Amino acid sequence: MICNAILKIKSDAQVSVLGNDIDTCTITWHDNNPTNITKEQIKIAISELEAEIEQEKQDAINKKATGKQKLLDLGLTEEEVKALIGI
């Protein structure tokens, strides 16, 4: 997640990370961090990425519910819809 956050800030960053905790990990900047990305910026980007992931999960749930309702609106029975979408 840390590398993804850094790449979110600077898509062409050349970096490697050892560890999963931003406060204790070792970040090696292979490009000498020319834009001076800070741990605070990385923390913000991590939060944004986590929010995006949660939103994608919620969007998938919403799409499944919408699709189910559309099938019901077309006249399929609840059992037929369950068989189609695996609920």
C-alpha positions as CSV (number, residue, x, y, z in Angstrom):
1,M,0.0,0.0,0.0
2,I,2.9,2.4,0.8
3,C,4.4,2.0,-2.7
4,N,1.0,2.5,-4.3
5,A,0.5,5.6,-2.2
6,I,3.9,7.0,-3.4
7,L,3.0,6.2,-7.0
8,K,-0.3,8.0,-6.5
9,I,1.6,11.1,-5.5
10,K,4.3,10.7,-8.2
11,S,3.5,8.1,-10.8
12,D,7.1,7.8,-12.0
13,A,8.7,7.6,-8.6
14,Q,11.5,5.0,-8.3
15,V,11.2,3.6,-4.8
16,S,11.2,0.4,-2.8
17,V,9.7,-0.1,0.6
18,L,10.6,-2.6,3.3
19,G,7.8,-3.1,5.8
20,N,4.1,-2.3,5.9
21,D,3.8,0.4,8.5
22,I,4.6,3.9,7.2
23,D,6.0,4.9,10.6
24,T,8.5,2.1,10.8
25,C,9.2,1.0,7.2
26,T,12.4,1.7,5.3
27,I,11.8,3.7,2.1
28,T,14.6,3.6,-0.4
29,W,14.4,6.3,-3.0
30,H,16.2,5.1,-6.2
31,D,15.6,8.5,-7.8
32,N,16.6,10.5,-4.7
33,N,13.0,11.7,-4.1
34,P,13.3,14.7,-6.3
35,T,9.9,16.1,-5.2
36,N,10.6,15.6,-1.5
37,I,7.6,13.4,-0.8
38,T,7.1,13.3,3.0
39,K,5.6,10.6,5.2
40,E,2.7,12.9,5.9
41,Q,1.9,13.1,2.2
42,I,2.2,9.3,2.0
43,K,-0.2,8.9,4.9
44,I,-2.7,11.1,3.2
45,A,-2.4,9.1,0.0
46,I,-2.8,5.8,1.9
47,S,-6.0,7.2,3.4
48,E,-7.2,8.2,-0.1
49,L,-6.4,4.8,-1.5
50,E,-8.2,3.0,1.3
51,A,-11.3,5.2,0.8
52,E,-11.2,4.4,-3.0
53,I,-11.0,0.7,-2.2
54,E,-14.0,0.9,0.2
55,Q,-15.9,3.0,-2.4
56,E,-15.2,0.3,-5.1
57,K,-16.5,-2.4,-2.7
58,Q,-19.7,-0.4,-2.1
59,D,-20.1,0.3,-5.8
60,A,-20.0,-3.4,-6.5
61,I,-22.6,-4.1,-3.8
62,N,-24.8,-1.3,-5.2
63,K,-24.4,-2.6,-8.8
64,K,-25.4,-6.1,-7.7
65,A,-28.5,-4.8,-6.0
66,T,-29.4,-2.6,-9.0
67,G,-28.9,-5.5,-11.4
68,K,-31.0,-7.8,-9.2
69,Q,-33.8,-5.2,-9.1
70,K,-33.7,-4.8,-12.9
71,L,-34.1,-8.6,-13.3
72,L,-37.0,-8.6,-10.9
73,D,-38.5,-5.7,-12.9
74,L,-38.2,-7.7,-16.1
75,G,-40.4,-10.3,-14.5
76,L,-38.0,-12.9,-13.2
77,T,-38.8,-14.6,-9.9
78,E,-36.6,-14.2,-6.8
79,E,-35.5,-17.8,-7.2
80,E,-34.5,-17.2,-10.9
81,V,-32.6,-14.1,-9.9
82,K,-30.8,-15.9,-7.1
83,A,-29.8,-18.7,-9.5
84,L,-28.5,-16.2,-12.0
85,I,-26.4,-14.0,-9.7
86,G,-25.5,-16.6,-7.1
87,I,-27.1,-15.3,-4.0
